[in-house]
Amino acid sequence: MESRIIRLLLEMYPVTLRDLERELSLRGDVLERSLKALVARGIVEVEPLPDRTYVRLLRRDFAFSGLKPSQRRRVRHHGGKSEKTKDYDGPMFG
């Protein structure tokens, strides 16, 4: 979510909260929570004005390269049938 916000801020300026909501198709509370985390890290600044709230990017030194191998989910296989042979002969229990 935060990377989508940063990418949009790198492309567009000036940006309001309404612009971000519309471009990212997010609810206001979800967007505000993500912006609060970015503000706490010093990446963006939120400027509330009487009629609009603007979001400004403070840093521009970002490099997006996708997932690291350590971030990929491992596929877990559960409950497969075992290939053991049965110890009994006969139709039922032997």
Backbone hydrogen bonds, N-H to C=O, Kabsch-Sander energy under -0.5 kcal/mol:
donor,donor_aa,acceptor,acceptor_aa,energy
5,I,1,M,-1.9
6,I,2,E,-2.4
7,R,3,S,-2.5
8,L,4,R,-1.9
9,L,5,I,-2.3
10,L,6,I,-1.9
11,E,7,R,-1.2
12,M,8,L,-2.6
15,V,55,V,-0.7
17,L,53,T,-1.9
20,L,16,T,-2.1
21,E,17,L,-2.5
22,R,18,R,-2.3
23,E,19,D,-2.8
24,L,20,L,-2.4
25,S,21,E,-1.0
26,L,21,E,-1.5
31,L,27,R,-2.0
32,E,28,G,-2.4
33,R,29,D,-1.8
34,S,30,V,-1.9
35,L,31,L,-2.6
36,K,32,E,-2.1
37,A,33,R,-1.5
38,L,34,S,-1.9
39,V,35,L,-2.5
40,A,36,K,-2.1
41,R,37,A,-1.3
42,G,39,V,-1.1
43,I,38,L,-2.6
44,V,38,L,-0.7
45,E,56,R,-2.8
47,E,45,E,-0.6
47,E,54,Y,-3.3
49,L,52,R,-2.8
54,Y,47,E,-2.4
55,V,15,V,-2.8
56,R,45,E,-3.0
58,L,43,I,-2.9
59,R,43,I,-1.2
62,F,60,R,-0.7
65,S,63,A,-0.5
71,Q,68,K,-1.6
72,R,68,K,-0.6
72,R,69,P,-0.7
76,R,74,R,-0.6
78,H,76,R,-0.5
